[in-house]
Amino acid sequence: MTELDDDQARAELAQLAAMIARADRAYHADDAPIMSDAEYDALRRRNAQIEALFPKLIRDDSPSLRIGAAPSEGFGKIQHARRMLSLANAFNAQDVEDFVAGIRRFLGLTEAAAMSFTVEPKIDGLSLSLRYENGALVHAATRGDGETGEDVTANARTISDIPQHLTDAPDILEVRGEVYMSHADFAELNTRQAAIGGKTFANPRNAAAGSLRQLDPAITRARPLRFFAYAWGQVSQPLASTQRDAIKRLSDLGFVTNPLFSLCTTLDQMLGKYDEIAQLRAKLGYDIDGVVYKLDDLSLQDRLGLRSTTPRWAIAHKFPAELAWTELLGIDIQVGRTGALSPVARLKPVTVGGVVVSNATLHNEDYIAGRDSRGQPIRDGRDIRPGDWVEVYRAGDVIPKIRDVDLMRRPEHSAAYTFPETCPECGSPAIREPGDSVRRCSGGLICPAQAVERLKHFVSRAAFDIEGLGAKQVEAFWRDGWIKTPQDIFALKDRFGPGQPRQLKNREGWGEKSAQNLFDAIDDKRRIPLARLIFALGIRHVGETSAGMLAAHYGTWQDFRDAMRAASVADSSAHADLISIDGVGPVMANSLLTSFQAEAEEIDALAACLEVIPAQARASDSPVAGKTVVFTGTLERMTRAEAKARAEALGAKVAGSVSAKTDILVAGPGAGSKARKAAELGIEVIDEDSWLALIGAA
Ligand code: IVH
């Protein structure tokens, strides 16, 4: 390869682009492949290798770039014929015992009555439903909100574990299972991505999700995804009368089923299998995060039925969070989009459950000082200092956290950590409002960190979602002063387009075609739905769902903007009006009014570049509408306030304590008495991820 000169490399890249495009068309559009998968993979590998050596020669239409090649409408929606379920969780042997006892009670079975359970690993990937009609794969859909998922049929067809045709299958058969990526393939993918300057992934699950959810199936095809079948949806004839035989049938039909699948008849056997699988975990070569027990008898499964999102006949027994001790080298402060100062632990790298960890979150200054938000001691009041030995843990794919500190190993002259009272990025005072656990930079948009984070948010998927303008490009443009504010994005073509002294197409990594594509993509988004615009403004506490509610309430940009401007923070009637909207609480109202006051001109200048599409009123058909929900434990992906707002926006009632009226308890790590009470009352308990999946936000 090193013998190639520029001209040869250019010629070969052109040839490869043409060949791969032809193969893609033949495969996807004409259903008539012109080469084997191995040949195809070899072409793509060769393309990636040459691009790695000659990055300057990467073509605008390179098969390794999605930009320009992909349709931009996103995925179509598919309504599942039968809902895709989630699983309730067990965290210890007692929970499993309760699960088994609960089933006996529900069915009125005595201790003596025999019951069998299947045991299998819980694969840490993403679930997929495959629909076959008369033996042919007709569509594939992600779980989505359980009712409706994304149509990823073209992508699923590229996965070799997924048969395209079945013989002797029921006329209608929906097969469900998990798409995942092996550790080895994950490592190789990341190496390959890094070599071509592409996106790398934090873990195999993200890699699998990112690869399956590609608009361009050619990209999915180049990613080594696998599939285990473990369940089914609609079937025109029953597969079998037991779970075990149904899985055997799926395997006979050509699906890959998990080899660690087994059948148990006692609780001890089930827990024994759990231990066995936990022992094998590190050697499996793919991520699992627990085991799943399912009642074997399908007629009993039927009788037990479902809670709102989980079956009563199955449970996931999760592995405990993984732990390790290491040295805390220092504490860095990161400044986020809303100015929040987040302390990050810099750690001496340590392996936690097979992953090397060198950073962990420290939450906020109280957490470091050893107290909770109400001033009560945590870790018996032990604070955390640079130089300390700390216990790190990971649960699922969330950011690692610090659980504890070893005072015996504390260096002799260490001093307690002082949390900065000025912003490390811009020097403005960092202020902590009463009742807030977070200290925030007061610099607003003069703070470079806030400005960049807000721009990244502005272009993110749920906001303006501008093709070709991601976090990396925003950072680069910001650094060079090309984009400082959202409205600068819409001036990009005038300032750096054709005929200008400095032009985008001449920047490193850009060319005529990609520059034009970006200008077009930006122009495309000048017409924007009201909800997206409101979300894109990046106002604190206003998440995607709240933005949707506000849009539905006000209808047009003009009405929304006028209401925000007319109402002042001090004017309590305007405030009251705002919080009368279902899902808007005083905190969000305050935040909205403050932002519109502080950034009036900027917001108007932005709106002047846009044509805002009015919102239509929508009926709440969410699966949580009318349900009473309680949140407990730590939420890791959103604040309590946002969680509540979202839930309420979807028509759910959020209560502070568990009672017989509660429908769903969302329990994060550290859940205690509420989770116990819910279990006693037989209330459905799900984790944050399942909740997000349920409300369609996963
Ligand atoms: S059964 C009827 N079996 O875990 C219930 N799910 O936390 C359908 N998962 O949504 C699921 N491995 O994505 C089942 N062996 C397994 C599984 C499994 C992984 C996933 C699945 C589910 C989630 C629930």
Boltz pocket constraint, residues with backbone or C-beta under 6 A from the ligand:
constraints:
  - pocket:
      binder: B
      contacts: [[A, 85], [A, 86], [A, 87], [A, 120], [A, 121], [A, 122], [A, 123], [A, 124], [A, 125], [A, 126], [A, 127], [A, 177], [A, 178], [A, 230], [A, 231], [A, 292], [A, 311], [A, 314], [A, 316], [A, 690]]
      max_distance: 6.0
